[in-house]
Amino acid sequence: MSELTVKLDPESSRLVEEKVAAGTYASADDVVREALLFFEQASRTEAEKLEWLRNAIRNADEEGGSIPAEEVLAELAARYSGPSPKTG
């Protein structure tokens, strides 16, 4: 295993020390390793969401399901520019 020295800001350093002191992790190495795994998983999840959205947009365009922005904006303006309902 290779060795790498990392400098942490005081808040991050405190967090690592707290996790080790609480017994949640055996060492600072374990805390950093787990954090990197979470980071990798979150990055992968975001990339998957983005790919899903791109596919949904592509499919809508191919199926003719897109609506011009001007039409959407006009409908929203018409819907929300009327008098507001009275409460009470």
N, CA, C and O of each residue as an XYZ file, in Angstrom:
352
protein
N       0.852     -1.168      0.000
C       0.000      0.000      0.000
C       0.901      1.236      0.000
O       1.898      1.286      0.720
N       0.541      2.232     -0.815
C       1.356      3.439     -0.865
C       0.953      4.396      0.242
O      -0.145      4.316      0.795
N       1.872      5.303      0.550
C       1.627      6.278      1.608
C       1.453      7.644      0.986
O       2.152      8.009      0.040
N       0.502      8.404      1.537
C       0.201      9.730      1.052
C      -0.057     10.614      2.262
O      -0.815     10.247      3.159
N       0.566     11.763      2.281
C       0.345     12.712      3.370
C      -0.680     13.728      2.922
O      -0.558     14.312      1.845
N      -1.699     13.942      3.751
C      -2.771     14.870      3.425
C      -2.899     15.878      4.554
O      -2.910     15.506      5.727
N      -2.996     17.154      4.201
C      -3.209     18.196      5.207
C      -4.690     18.516      5.250
O      -5.306     18.762      4.213
N      -5.266     18.513      6.450
C      -6.681     18.799      6.630
C      -6.858     20.123      7.355
O      -6.020     20.527      8.162
N      -7.955     20.784      7.055
C      -8.277     21.995      7.800
C      -8.668     21.569      9.224
O      -8.978     20.400      9.450
N      -8.655     22.492     10.171
C      -8.927     22.135     11.567
C     -10.266     21.421     11.779
O     -10.344     20.483     12.572
N     -11.298     21.849     11.092
C     -12.620     21.218     11.253
C     -12.612     19.768     10.773
O     -13.159     18.892     11.443
N     -12.003     19.511      9.631
C     -11.921     18.144      9.112
C     -11.071     17.275     10.015
O     -11.407     16.121     10.279
N      -9.978     17.831     10.483
C      -9.097     17.102     11.396
C      -9.829     16.736     12.684
O      -9.698     15.616     13.178
N     -10.597     17.677     13.225
C     -11.382     17.424     14.433
C     -12.389     16.310     14.198
O     -12.574     15.445     15.054
N     -13.039     16.328     13.043
C     -14.026     15.306     12.718
C     -13.385     13.920     12.655
O     -13.933     12.955     13.188
N     -12.246     13.824     12.018
C     -11.535     12.549     11.938
C     -11.166     12.067     13.335
O     -11.381     10.904     13.674
N     -10.616     12.954     14.131
C     -10.223     12.587     15.491
C     -11.421     12.140     16.325
O     -11.311     11.195     17.106
N     -12.560     12.810     16.166
C     -13.768     12.430     16.904
C     -14.239     11.034     16.520
O     -14.634     10.252     17.385
N     -14.201     10.722     15.253
C     -14.647      9.404     14.782
C     -13.761      8.295     15.345
O     -14.248      7.232     15.730
N     -12.468      8.553     15.388
C     -11.540      7.560     15.931
C     -11.727      7.448     17.443
O     -11.776      6.341     17.980
N     -11.831      8.589     18.135
C     -11.998      8.586     19.595
C     -13.295      7.891     20.015
O     -13.342      7.238     21.057
N     -14.345      8.032     19.205
C     -15.632      7.414     19.525
C     -15.633      5.916     19.238
O     -16.561      5.204     19.621
N     -14.598      5.450     18.571
C     -14.526      4.032     18.253
C     -15.264      3.655     16.987
O     -15.377      2.475     16.655
N     -15.767      4.653     16.280
C     -16.472      4.398     15.025
C     -15.511      3.816     13.995
O     -15.883      2.960     13.192
N     -14.277      4.291     14.029
C     -13.224      3.807     13.135
C     -11.985      3.525     13.968
O     -11.772      4.144     15.010
N     -11.178      2.594     13.506
C      -9.975      2.213     14.240
C      -8.840      3.206     14.053
O      -7.972      3.332     14.918
N      -8.843      3.912     12.927
C      -7.739      4.837     12.651
C      -8.195      5.953     11.722
O      -9.253      5.877     11.099
N      -7.373      6.986     11.646
C      -7.642      8.085     10.719
C      -7.645      7.567      9.280
O      -8.411      8.047      8.445
N      -6.787      6.589      8.994
C      -6.764      5.988      7.659
C      -8.120      5.406      7.300
O      -8.593      5.564      6.174
N      -8.748      4.731      8.263
C     -10.060      4.125      8.017
C     -11.130      5.187      7.755
O     -12.001      5.000      6.906
N     -11.059      6.299      8.487
C     -12.025      7.381      8.283
C     -11.887      7.940      6.868
O     -12.881      8.106      6.161
N     -10.670      8.225      6.468
C     -10.425      8.796      5.139
C     -10.804      7.797      4.047
O     -11.399      8.182      3.040
N     -10.472      6.538      4.232
C     -10.811      5.499      3.253
C     -12.328      5.435      3.053
O     -12.810      5.404      1.921
N     -13.074      5.415      4.162
C     -14.538      5.356      4.091
C     -15.100      6.619      3.435
O     -16.028      6.537      2.631
N     -14.551      7.767      3.768
C     -15.006      9.021      3.170
C     -14.795      9.007      1.655
O     -15.647      9.468      0.896
N     -13.661      8.477      1.230
C     -13.395      8.399     -0.209
C     -14.352      7.441     -0.902
O     -14.762      7.689     -2.036
N     -14.712      6.350     -0.237
C     -15.686      5.419     -0.809
C     -17.050      6.086     -0.961
O     -17.720      5.921     -1.981
N     -17.463      6.853      0.078
C     -18.725      7.581     -0.012
C     -18.682      8.603     -1.139
O     -19.651      8.752     -1.884
N     -17.567      9.303     -1.265
C     -17.397     10.291     -2.321
C     -17.520      9.641     -3.699
O     -18.196     10.167     -4.584
N     -16.871      8.512     -3.870
C     -16.915      7.795     -5.145
C     -18.341      7.353     -5.464
O     -18.796      7.483     -6.600
N     -19.040      6.834     -4.464
C     -20.412      6.388     -4.657
C     -21.326      7.566     -5.013
O     -22.163      7.453     -5.908
N     -21.169      8.682     -4.322
C     -21.979      9.862     -4.609
C     -21.707     10.373     -6.020
O     -22.635     10.770     -6.725
N     -20.455     10.365     -6.433
C     -20.092     10.808     -7.783
C     -20.733      9.911     -8.831
O     -21.247     10.386     -9.843
N     -20.696      8.611     -8.575
C     -21.292      7.650     -9.496
C     -22.808      7.861     -9.570
O     -23.392      7.839    -10.653
N     -23.427      8.063     -8.425
C     -24.872      8.270     -8.379
C     -25.257      9.519     -9.163
O     -26.224      9.496     -9.924
N     -24.510     10.612     -8.985
C     -24.797     11.842     -9.718
C     -24.642     11.624    -11.221
O     -25.452     12.121    -12.004
N     -23.613     10.890    -11.628
C     -23.401     10.623    -13.050
C     -24.544      9.781    -13.611
O     -24.977      9.997    -14.743
N     -25.038      8.816    -12.818
C     -26.162      7.989    -13.258
C     -27.433      8.819    -13.400
O     -28.190      8.631    -14.352
N     -27.676      9.740    -12.458
C     -28.853     10.609    -12.542
C     -28.779     11.486    -13.793
O     -29.762     11.645    -14.517
N     -27.607     12.046    -14.029
C     -27.430     12.902    -15.195
C     -27.660     12.119    -16.474
O     -28.305     12.620    -17.395
N     -27.149     10.909    -16.547
C     -27.344     10.067    -17.728
C     -28.823      9.736    -17.915
O     -29.322      9.732    -19.041
N     -29.529      9.456    -16.809
C     -30.959      9.158    -16.882
C     -31.716     10.367    -17.441
O     -32.577     10.218    -18.309
N     -31.391     11.563    -16.940
C     -32.051     12.773    -17.428
C     -31.776     13.004    -18.910
O     -32.679     13.361    -19.667
N     -30.544     12.802    -19.315
C     -30.196     12.976    -20.729
C     -30.987     12.006    -21.604
O     -31.487     12.379    -22.665
N     -31.094     10.757    -21.146
C     -31.864      9.767    -21.901
C     -33.342     10.137    -21.955
O     -33.982      9.980    -22.995
N     -33.889     10.627    -20.843
C     -35.299     11.020    -20.810
C     -35.553     12.160    -21.789
O     -36.552     12.154    -22.509
N     -34.657     13.129    -21.815
C     -34.800     14.261    -22.743
C     -34.686     13.774    -24.178
O     -35.476     14.162    -25.039
N     -33.698     12.921    -24.433
C     -33.497     12.388    -25.785
C     -34.744     11.618    -26.236
O     -35.199     11.782    -27.368
N     -35.297     10.776    -25.348
C     -36.482      9.993    -25.690
C     -37.682     10.895    -25.950
O     -38.449     10.649    -26.880
N     -37.850     11.927    -25.146
C     -38.967     12.848    -25.345
C     -38.844     13.559    -26.681
O     -39.834     13.736    -27.392
N     -37.631     13.964    -27.021
C     -37.417     14.637    -28.304
C     -37.716     13.693    -29.466
O     -38.333     14.096    -30.452
N     -37.280     12.437    -29.352
C     -37.494     11.459    -30.416
C     -38.969     11.113    -30.569
O     -39.423     10.813    -31.673
N     -39.715     11.151    -29.480
C     -41.134     10.809    -29.515
C     -42.007     12.031    -29.800
O     -43.231     11.919    -29.868
N     -41.382     13.186    -29.966
C     -42.146     14.395    -30.233
C     -42.844     14.920    -28.991
O     -43.835     15.643    -29.097
N     -42.350     14.575    -27.839
C     -42.995     14.963    -26.590
C     -42.524     16.285    -26.036
O     -42.943     16.676    -24.946
N     -41.678     16.976    -26.742
C     -41.197     18.247    -26.206
C     -42.190     19.363    -26.527
O     -42.915     19.305    -27.520
N     -42.204     20.369    -25.674
C     -43.084     21.524    -25.835
C     -42.192     22.756    -25.898
O     -41.283     22.899    -25.081
N     -42.436     23.640    -26.846
C     -41.609     24.847    -26.936
C     -41.672     25.648    -25.633
O     -42.728     25.745    -25.008
N     -40.555     26.210    -25.238
C     -40.474     26.969    -23.989
C     -41.463     28.128    -23.972
O     -42.054     28.417    -22.931
N     -41.653     28.793    -25.104
C     -42.571     29.916    -25.163
C     -43.990     29.480    -24.795
O     -44.712     30.204    -24.110
N     -44.377     28.298    -25.253
C     -45.714     27.774    -24.955
C     -45.862     27.471    -23.463
O     -46.894     27.773    -22.863
N     -44.844     26.883    -22.878
C     -44.865     26.577    -21.450
C     -44.942     27.864    -20.633
O     -45.741     27.962    -19.702
N     -44.121     28.843    -20.978
C     -44.107     30.111    -20.251
C     -45.445     30.836    -20.376
O     -45.930     31.410    -19.402
N     -46.043     30.815    -21.564
C     -47.340     31.467    -21.760
C     -48.411     30.778    -20.917
O     -49.251     31.449    -20.318
N     -48.389     29.453    -20.863
C     -49.370     28.716    -20.065
C     -49.197     29.006    -18.570
O     -50.177     29.180    -17.846
N     -47.954     29.056    -18.124
C     -47.703     29.363    -16.716
C     -48.140     30.780    -16.371
O     -48.728     31.014    -15.314
N     -47.854     31.721    -17.261
C     -48.247     33.108    -17.024
C     -49.763     33.214    -16.943
O     -50.291     33.918    -16.083
N     -50.466     32.520    -17.831
C     -51.922     32.562    -17.822
C     -52.482     31.916    -16.560
O     -53.443     32.411    -15.972
N     -51.883     30.831    -16.158
C     -52.368     30.101    -14.990
C     -52.156     30.880    -13.695
O     -53.018     30.870    -12.816
N     -51.022     31.550    -13.573
C     -50.665     32.165    -12.291
C     -50.807     33.684    -12.261
O     -50.472     34.302    -11.251
N     -51.290     34.300    -13.328
C     -51.417     35.751    -13.304
C     -52.823     36.204    -12.922
O     -53.054     37.400    -12.740
N     -53.757     35.277    -12.799
C     -55.116     35.613    -12.412
C     -55.214     35.979    -10.942
O     -54.219     35.925    -10.220
N     -56.407     36.353    -10.493
C     -56.584     36.706     -9.090
C     -56.310     35.515     -8.182
O     -56.658     34.378     -8.500
N     -55.694     35.791     -7.071
C     -55.397     34.708     -6.136
C     -56.637     34.372     -5.333
O     -57.422     35.268     -5.024
N     -56.839     33.112     -4.985
C     -58.032     32.719     -4.230
C     -58.015     33.338     -2.834
O     -56.960     33.501     -2.222
N     -59.192     33.675     -2.353
C     -59.310     34.253     -1.015
C     -59.322     33.142      0.003
O     -59.903     32.079     -0.215
N     -58.669     33.405      1.122
C     -58.648     32.427      2.199
C     -59.483     32.936      3.349
O     -59.686     34.137      3.529
N     -59.959     31.976      4.120
C     -60.580     32.396      5.324
C     -61.993     32.146      5.360
O     -62.651     32.464      6.351
